[in-house]
Amino acid sequence: MRLQGKVAFITGAARGQGRNHAVRLAQEGADLVLSDICAAVPENMIRPSTPEDLQDTLAAVKAVRSDTRIIARPADVRDPGALGELADEAVAELGKLDVVVANAGILNYAEFEDYTLEQFQACIDVCLTGVFNTCKATIPHMIRAGNGGSVILVSSSAGLKGQPFTPGYTAAKHGVVGLANGLANELGQHRIRVNTLHPAGILTPMGEAPGLMTIIGKHAATMGPVFMNTLPYEMMVPDETSNAIIYLASDESRCVTGLQMKVDAGTCNR
Ligand SMILES: NC(=O)c1ccc[n+]([C@@H]2O[C@H](COP(=O)([O-])OP(=O)(O)OC[C@H]3O[C@@H](n4cnc5c(N)ncnc54)[C@H](O)[C@@H]3O)[C@@H](O)[C@H]2O)c1
């Protein structure tokens, strides 16, 4: 129960890593504020989540700790009003926010000649502006409460290295690091810590990335190594990142801020 008494706000919680974080954080004692768009996002090449997926997350959380207090509803991270309302309601009902996990994301890819402005903009809107919107909705509550807190911005190995074929995603995920570093400096005075998480390939719907391997395969001789791990695991599982999220969310990391935490099977070392 490393998170007993804490309230965690998680975006992109309908499935994948977001769902796993919800379950694992609840297991550690946290109450939860969960959201997801539960619908298609233009230019996302990953299949959409559904309202049923979010309900399944609730059921999975209740199965591990039935008395978890949960507020869950669809919300688009591109919509600051929806996130603001959710955060306000959460504080009114659950009393406070201690942990923010800005996890929602989309992915698209193509060789650069075929990659469009629309694809680029969609990634910036969800993976960077959406993270900013999540911070704007939540952090003022944490400052006012005066309890400190932990903000975890989910980036990617593509936020630290020059991942080819994903210009919008790579740019947005790098942008998240700048946002986190600035906020870490500004919010330290309030004991609010801001760190980024950098996963490599994980077995979730996004990890499947249909068609991406074909593009990489065409350029394997030159760009294959950029995508390779150093540890002998081709793909990781969501518990790998949930372990890191629990550490960053808990008081065990009370002196950790401005960290770019790689959970990447070594790919960023290449
Ligand atoms: N799976 C991987 O290989 C991998 C690797 C590195 C980083 N990541 C990052 O991890 C995070 C979680 O991804 P995942 O692997 O669980 O993939 P996923 O596609 O299963 O989950 C992403 C979730 O975000 C939601 N979402 C998308 N756009 C949204 C929006 N506008 N508003 C609200 N919710 C929205 C989706 O509906 C989905 O439920 C993402 O930020 C992703 O970029 C994933």
The ligand as a MOL file (V3000), in Angstrom:
LIG
                    3D

  0  0  0     0  0            999 V3000
M  V30 BEGIN CTAB
M  V30 COUNTS 44 48 0 0 0
M  V30 BEGIN ATOM
M  V30 1 N 2.9380 0.9600 -26.4510 0
M  V30 2 C 4.1290 1.4290 -26.7220 0
M  V30 3 O 4.9250 0.7470 -27.3730 0
M  V30 4 C 4.5560 2.7940 -26.2050 0
M  V30 5 C 5.9220 3.1260 -26.2400 0
M  V30 6 C 6.3310 4.3600 -25.7610 0
M  V30 7 C 5.4110 5.2450 -25.2520 0
M  V30 8 N 4.0930 4.9100 -25.2220 0 CHG=1
M  V30 9 C 3.1480 5.8880 -24.6670 0
M  V30 10 O 2.4290 5.3070 -23.5980 0
M  V30 11 C 1.1620 5.9440 -23.4750 0
M  V30 12 C 0.0720 4.8920 -23.3730 0
M  V30 13 O -0.0250 4.2040 -24.6060 0
M  V30 14 P -0.4600 2.6480 -24.7210 0
M  V30 15 O 0.7410 1.8910 -25.0730 0
M  V30 16 O -1.2240 2.2580 -23.5290 0 CHG=-1
M  V30 17 O -1.3820 2.7190 -26.0370 0
M  V30 18 P -2.9760 2.6030 -26.2210 0
M  V30 19 O -3.2420 3.0610 -27.6140 0
M  V30 20 O -3.4470 1.2870 -25.8070 0
M  V30 21 O -3.5570 3.6700 -25.1720 0
M  V30 22 C -3.6230 5.0330 -25.3990 0
M  V30 23 C -4.9300 5.5380 -24.8320 0
M  V30 24 O -4.9760 6.9690 -25.0100 0
M  V30 25 C -6.2870 7.2980 -25.3930 0
M  V30 26 N -6.3490 8.5620 -26.1100 0
M  V30 27 C -5.8870 8.8250 -27.3610 0
M  V30 28 N -6.1720 10.0760 -27.7020 0
M  V30 29 C -6.8220 10.6290 -26.6520 0
M  V30 30 C -7.3880 11.9110 -26.4170 0
M  V30 31 N -7.3470 12.8760 -27.3390 0
M  V30 32 N -7.9680 12.1520 -25.2290 0
M  V30 33 C -8.0320 11.1790 -24.2830 0
M  V30 34 N -7.5480 9.9370 -24.4540 0
M  V30 35 C -6.9420 9.6720 -25.6400 0
M  V30 36 C -6.7290 6.1380 -26.2740 0
M  V30 37 O -8.1520 6.0860 -26.4120 0
M  V30 38 C -6.1400 4.9460 -25.5440 0
M  V30 39 O -7.0360 4.3720 -24.6290 0
M  V30 40 C 1.0320 6.8780 -24.6770 0
M  V30 41 O 1.3420 8.1950 -24.2930 0
M  V30 42 C 2.0850 6.3580 -25.6270 0
M  V30 43 O 2.5560 7.3480 -26.5100 0
M  V30 44 C 3.6460 3.7090 -25.6850 0
M  V30 END ATOM
M  V30 BEGIN BOND
M  V30 1 1 1 2
M  V30 2 2 2 3
M  V30 3 1 2 4
M  V30 4 1 4 5
M  V30 5 2 4 44
M  V30 6 2 5 6
M  V30 7 1 6 7
M  V30 8 2 7 8
M  V30 9 1 8 9
M  V30 10 1 8 44
M  V30 11 1 9 10
M  V30 12 1 9 42
M  V30 13 1 10 11
M  V30 14 1 11 12
M  V30 15 1 11 40
M  V30 16 1 12 13
M  V30 17 1 13 14
M  V30 18 2 14 15
M  V30 19 1 14 16
M  V30 20 1 14 17
M  V30 21 1 17 18
M  V30 22 2 18 19
M  V30 23 1 18 20
M  V30 24 1 18 21
M  V30 25 1 21 22
M  V30 26 1 22 23
M  V30 27 1 23 24
M  V30 28 1 23 38
M  V30 29 1 24 25
M  V30 30 1 25 26
M  V30 31 1 25 36
M  V30 32 1 26 27
M  V30 33 1 26 35
M  V30 34 2 27 28
M  V30 35 1 28 29
M  V30 36 1 29 30
M  V30 37 2 29 35
M  V30 38 1 30 31
M  V30 39 2 30 32
M  V30 40 1 32 33
M  V30 41 2 33 34
M  V30 42 1 34 35
M  V30 43 1 36 37
M  V30 44 1 36 38
M  V30 45 1 38 39
M  V30 46 1 40 41
M  V30 47 1 40 42
M  V30 48 1 42 43
M  V30 END BOND
M  V30 END CTAB
M  END
